[in-house]
Amino acid sequence: MHRAADGFALDKAPRQRGVVWMFLFLGTLAIVAADLVGFTRLTEQSEPGIAGVERFAIRERGHTTEPVAYDRIPPAGGPHDPVLQNCGVYAEPLRNENVVHSLEHGAVWLTYRPDLPAGQVDLLRRLVKGKHHTLLSPYPGLPATVVATAWGRRLALDDPADPRIVRFLDFYRAGPQTVEKGAPCDGGTGNPLP
C-alpha cells in the first residue's frame, strides 16, 4: 500500500476491480443484445423464398368458445377455441376455431377441395403421414385445389403434387412463425384416421 503526501492510503485495487467488473457486465450485455438482434434478423431472413407464400400479421390470438368470422379461407391465425384440434388426417371438414389453436402450436394444415380425386388425396396423406404437427382435411369453398396453412402463412396451389407443399411442410411445421414453441398438437379434440 502506498501513501500519498498527505498521509492517506491509496489502494487502487478495489476501484480497478470495480471498473473491470463494470466493463465485463456492459460487454456481456452488449453481446447478448447483439445476439438477440442478430437472431431476429436471421430468423426473418432465413425464411425460404417459396414462391406464392402469403404472409399475414396476426394481431389477436385469444381464446373464445364463440364462432369466429375469420378474414380468410382457411384461417391462418386469430382468436380460437381453447381446445386444439388433434393433429392427423381427417376425412371430414374440421372446425376452424380448433384448428387455429393447433396452428398456434406450430401445426401446418393442408386442406383440399372435397371433390379432389382419391389418388390425389392419397398423395397428400402420404405427405403428412407420421409427421408431427400436421393436419389434413377437406375444406368446402377452398379458393384453390390445395391450401397449405401455418400461423400467419398460406400457400394456395392447384396441383397436389407441387413440390412447394413439401418445402412448406418442412419449414413451417413447428417453424419460426410458431407462437407457442414446443406446445403439443394432441390432447385436444378429434379422432384422426389411423
Beta strands, then each sheet from edge to edge (+ up, - down):
strand 1: 2-3
strand 2: 9-10
strand 3: 54-55
strand 4: 88-89
strand 5: 108-112
strand 6: 134-138
strand 7: 146-150
strand 8: 153-157
sheet 1: 1+ 2-
sheet 2: 3+ 8- 7+ 5- 6- 4-
end
